[in-house]
């Protein structure tokens, strides 16, 4: 029987992942257009509105950057854990935890001057994110409990805690019965840059730069990547895997917590259960598309920021903003598939054709398992 | 606490247990074949919305149930195509399936939010048995999906443990290369396992939207797909232990919304005074605690997870 098999290309496409990302965007837009078309919307009209609202004029661009900021931070959070093969899929919850602690600190220290209070809230955000991560990190480093499940479970915990704070202990007495928490003090608002973009964007860019340097240019970063790609080699070289797992996960949680504090002071104005707004989950896709590299995170976060701003804007056309979520997932799937075909080609193998088991010598049965 | 309230708690325990068991059973099949599918939450959500919509359209809960299973299997097939056939990262593909599935479900179901189905599953009062006090109401007066799920559990156990097909599935989850050499198609075994698993998850989602909480709202699966993923670890990849775990989690899920109405004190604290939002964290905290406890108990033993779980297979790269 002649059947297709994937054979590794001898010459792979240069800049594979970048090309895959671009193709992913194209594939997502085509599939999205089909979805829009079957639900009686004009794809051209919808896409034009999305594009204009995300890129046309400085105000639109500032909205894209405003959304790209938390995406870059959560993307970086996932990427830091991902650079040693760990999956923090609870950035959504750590954002909330960061925002909770930052709000608590702002309530206690609302007499402080702006810059001091903002700095304090940013640190609190990091602490909050780390606090939510400490359990999963210890469970992973010492007991090998899957961090995928524990980090995700704590998302639901963090969101419920915010709902509890809204209805109970932190309910704003001046809210006329609405279950909302009082806004953060005015002086805690992050200074704006232009339009809706604020210095949170610079914080995110700075952190991306720091991590790019740390991961790719320092011994610490080398050990981190080594521990992820070949744990045995790392252990032989004297790297403490437990400590590396702990640091990577705690840093990851801390960055997501910072994203929460930035969102709180930059865009949200008050702690609410919708504050994390799916940024933590989207951060997983951002990091995966960026192959866990800080430079890639910046680019993908910007594109995703635009997709989300666009998704919001088309609601006035009567189109559900869920299109944005679908497009983001489709971009990832498109890129995954594209990258496979950049590295492999389809080969039709028949009986006795090039790549059957019988011709490849003694099958190494242990190879697969290891 | 009244007797009726207590019986109600156990009736709900069986139903929530069914919900997570059915989804977890599907994930167990996929994982025994070596494929991690983190898209359970997405497949359940797609099953919930499509089942509900077919139910609205046809008025037949069974048509809705099987349509949801078909949709779940289709979504699972997407994961199989990307991660099994093309060999992309299973974690990434599964997560994208969940995120994309939630988005697609929200889009597809945008016009049926708030609608109520005309017909739904009716409880099967099993003749003779349903009249037994307590036991009858809890075990023998449930909707048919509960009994179907029990049968599916037995069938999965039988197929995995007692048939050649089951042996092949387990083998491909331990070592794909060995299974390939033995003449089985790794792609076919794994893809079918993932698609059957998806069907189970989709069906479970429709049990939620057709019977347990009739209707469709965004995010209605609310993390229970993830609990199903955790349950597979808890059940040590075995259907029997999975069922036990499902009852434990079913109990917690059933208890959480009822705790407030029970007039009980825990450590001197009146439970009814605790905010429902805080009680809502119970199932999720329990999941984490349980995972930590079993890992602590098994810390000196080798892992019981299928050895090839999460590893893509390409014959040319063995």
Interface residues (C-beta under 8 A of the other chain):
Chain A: X5 X6 X7 X8 X35 X39 X87 X89 X135 X136 X139 X143 X144 X145 X146 X148 X149 X150 X152 X153 X154 X155 X156 X157 X160 X161 X163 X164 X167 X168 X281 X282 X284 X285 X288 X320 X322 X323 X324 X325 X326 X328 X329 X330 X332 X333 X336 X337 X339 X340 X355 X357 X360 X363 X364 X365 X367 X368 X369
Chain B: X38 X78 X82 X86 X87 X88 X89 X91 X92 X93 X95 X96 X97 X99 X100 X101 X102 X103 X104 X106 X107 X110 X174 X175 X176 X177 X178 X180 X181 X222 X223 X226 X229 X230 X233 X275 X277 X278 X280 X281 X284 X285 X287 X288 X291 X292 X295 X296 X299 X303 X307 X308 X311 X313 X314 X315 X316 X317 X318
